Amino acid sequence: MAIILKINKFPIEFEEALPILRKIEKAGFEAYFVGGSVRDTILGREIHDVDIATSAYPEEVKQIFNRTVDTGIQHGTVMVLDHGNGYEVTTFRTESTYQDYRRPDEVTFVRSLEEDLKRRDFTINALALSEDGTITDLFSGLDDMKNHLIRAVGIADERFNEDALRMMRAIRFSSQLDFDIESETEGAIYRHSHLLEKIAIERIHEEFVKMMKGTRPNLGLTKMIETQLSEHVPGFKGQQVILKHLSELNLQKMDEIKIWSLFAFGFKYNKPSTTKFMRNWKSSNQLTDEVVKTTFLLNQVQNNQVGNIELYAAGKIAVVAADHLSQIFDLAIQPGELTIEYDHLQIKTKRDLAISAKELIADEILTPGPQLGQVLNRLETLVINNELTNNYDELLMAAKSIKNEGSN
């Protein structure tokens, strides 16, 4: 067993979880912090989830602790509840055959840490941290971390054939950590890229967005192109020339709306095509709506057809996104121009009108019916275009005039 490094000071997340490890060890079993939390501790990054691996079987874990939840007991995972926190404690295990290229058909619980670490995806994630601060590294993960490399544990082809999502995870880690992908690992991704189509698009979506939000999204997108993964996700097939162009743009600091709008606009999608693109990626209706509005507004900017009506229809979120992307695509507007113009609008929604349907009815200007809606729509348009001031008295007079026009 290779013991290479010792950590003298634990982050607070580990300090709070140490009683769990100690209680398991006091019962006669092994217990370690494992996975991404150990990696991120060594790299000085923020920890998100604390995962614990143990030689104790699930039923033994449940006997040790009073409060547990069977979150994934068939795969050896029990959540231990402690002082308001929940910690996933998973039994050392081996896995065999992956007919769906994602989940193992059979899980076998074992007592060996080495056997458990063998099944991990990448060497930098195959590290175990004991309660005394000792790092157990059996696959040179610390060396790979030092050399900024993403390397599969064992034979890369086998790891990706077991779980095809690992290919996207490799590229996501490359982007997040600014690491290169080791050559044999990258070659295996290329050879197995077609298997990505076996994976639920929701899982790919999650990894893709994390990749694009990483430190080096340009690197991640380039790796997707080079490994052919881009040929096996919705909307990207046959778009390598455009994708390469997009990979050369400034892709830093983008939220999810900007990420998807970047591709929809880059692919020159119209509204229906953008909607279909987002649905194929299993996006929420809210995200789809904002991306459709942002992409449409970018098209209007490109065609020099942006007016108050277009800004009003887009709304603040899409306007801010389009402002950012206009600079990325080097469209002919000044930084922040769309947002400034949007902020100068008298109203942002119909509710902002200084007169309401109820008031028009109460003042006996109009009665309930189609004409009422038509008058309000006309007032809304006139205020948006600054042809009227959003003032009650002015709108009241305008409503009378519009009504009379309709009566003639």
QUITA-V550719 format. One record per residue. N is the residue number from 1. SS is DSSP state (H for helix, E for strand, C for the rest). BURIAL is # if it has 24 or more other ideal C-beta (glycine too) atoms within 12 Angstrom, else .. Layout:
n = {N,N}
ss = {SS,SS}
burial = {BURIAL,BURIAL}
This chain:
n = {1,2,3,4,5,6,7,8,9,10,11,12,13,14,15,16,17,18,19,20,21,22,23,24,25,26,27,28,29,30,31,32,33,34,35,36,37,38,39,40,41,42,43,44,45,46,47,48,49,50,51,52,53,54,55,56,57,58,59,60,61,62,63,64,65,66,67,68,69,70,71,72,73,74,75,76,77,78,79,80,81,82,83,84,85,86,87,88,89,90,91,92,93,94,95,96,97,98,99,100,101,102,103,104,105,106,107,108,109,110,111,112,113,114,115,116,117,118,119,120,121,122,123,124,125,126,127,128,129,130,131,132,133,134,135,136,137,138,139,140,141,142,143,144,145,146,147,148,149,150,151,152,153,154,155,156,157,158,159,160,161,162,163,164,165,166,167,168,169,170,171,172,173,174,175,176,177,178,179,180,181,182,183,184,185,186,187,188,189,190,191,192,193,194,195,196,197,198,199,200,201,202,203,204,205,206,207,208,209,210,211,212,213,214,215,216,217,218,219,220,221,222,223,224,225,226,227,228,229,230,231,232,233,234,235,236,237,238,239,240,241,242,243,244,245,246,247,248,249,250,251,252,253,254,255,256,257,258,259,260,261,262,263,264,265,266,267,268,269,270,271,272,273,274,275,276,277,278,279,280,281,282,283,284,285,286,287,288,289,290,291,292,293,294,295,296,297,298,299,300,301,302,303,304,305,306,307,308,309,310,311,312,313,314,315,316,317,318,319,320,321,322,323,324,325,326,327,328,329,330,331,332,333,334,335,336,337,338,339,340,341,342,343,344,345,346,347,348,349,350,351,352,353,354,355,356,357,358,359,360,361,362,363,364,365,366,367,368,369,370,371,372,373,374,375,376,377,378,379,380,381,382,383,384,385,386,387,388,389,390,391,392,393,394,395,396,397,398,399,400,401,402,403,404,405,406,407,408}
ss = {C,C,E,E,E,E,C,C,C,C,C,H,H,H,H,H,H,H,H,H,H,H,H,H,H,H,C,C,C,C,E,E,E,E,C,H,H,H,H,H,H,H,H,C,C,C,C,C,C,C,E,E,E,E,C,C,C,H,H,H,H,H,H,H,C,C,C,E,E,E,E,E,H,H,H,C,E,E,E,E,E,E,C,C,E,E,E,E,E,E,E,C,E,E,E,E,C,C,C,C,C,C,C,C,C,E,E,E,E,C,C,C,H,H,H,H,H,H,C,C,C,E,H,H,H,C,E,E,E,C,C,C,C,E,E,E,E,C,C,C,H,H,H,H,H,H,C,C,E,E,C,E,C,C,C,H,H,H,H,H,H,H,C,C,H,H,H,H,H,H,H,H,H,H,H,H,H,C,C,E,E,C,H,H,H,H,H,H,H,H,H,H,H,H,H,H,H,H,C,C,H,H,H,H,H,H,H,H,H,H,H,H,C,C,C,C,H,H,H,H,H,H,H,H,H,H,C,C,H,H,H,H,C,C,C,C,C,C,C,H,H,H,H,H,H,H,H,C,C,C,C,C,C,C,C,H,H,H,H,H,H,H,H,H,H,H,C,C,C,C,H,H,H,H,H,H,H,H,H,H,C,C,C,C,H,H,H,H,H,H,H,H,H,H,H,H,H,H,H,H,H,H,C,C,C,C,C,H,H,H,H,H,H,H,H,H,H,H,H,H,H,H,H,H,H,H,H,H,C,C,C,C,C,C,C,C,H,H,H,H,H,H,H,C,C,C,C,C,C,H,H,H,C,C,C,C,H,H,H,H,H,H,C,C,C,C,C,C,C,H,H,H,H,H,H,H,H,H,H,H,H,H,H,H,C,C,C,C,C,C,C,H,H,H,H,H,H,H,H,H,H,H,H,H,H,H,H,C}
burial = {.,.,.,.,.,.,#,.,.,#,#,.,#,#,.,.,#,#,.,#,#,.,#,#,.,.,.,.,#,#,#,#,#,#,#,#,#,#,#,#,#,#,#,.,.,.,#,.,.,#,#,#,#,#,#,#,#,#,.,#,#,#,.,#,#,.,.,#,.,.,.,.,.,.,#,#,#,#,#,#,.,#,.,.,.,#,#,#,#,#,#,#,#,#,#,.,.,#,.,.,#,#,.,.,.,.,#,.,#,#,.,.,#,#,.,#,#,#,#,#,#,#,#,#,#,#,#,#,#,#,#,.,#,.,#,#,#,#,#,#,#,#,.,#,#,.,.,.,#,#,#,#,#,#,.,#,.,#,#,#,#,#,#,#,#,#,#,#,#,#,#,#,#,#,#,#,#,.,#,#,#,#,.,.,#,#,.,#,#,#,.,#,#,.,#,#,#,#,#,.,#,.,#,#,#,.,#,#,#,#,#,#,.,#,#,#,#,#,#,#,#,#,#,#,#,#,#,#,#,#,.,#,#,#,#,#,.,.,#,.,.,#,#,.,#,#,#,.,#,.,#,.,.,#,#,#,#,#,#,#,#,#,#,#,#,#,#,.,#,.,#,.,.,#,#,.,#,#,.,#,#,.,#,.,.,.,#,#,#,#,#,#,#,#,#,#,#,#,#,#,#,.,.,.,.,#,.,#,#,#,#,#,#,#,#,#,#,#,#,#,#,#,#,#,#,#,#,#,#,.,#,.,#,.,.,.,.,#,#,.,#,#,.,.,#,#,#,#,.,.,.,.,#,#,#,#,#,.,.,#,.,.,.,.,#,#,.,.,.,.,.,#,.,.,#,#,.,#,#,#,#,#,#,#,.,.,.,#,.,#,.,.,.,.,#,#,.,#,#,.,.,#,#,.,.,.,.,.}
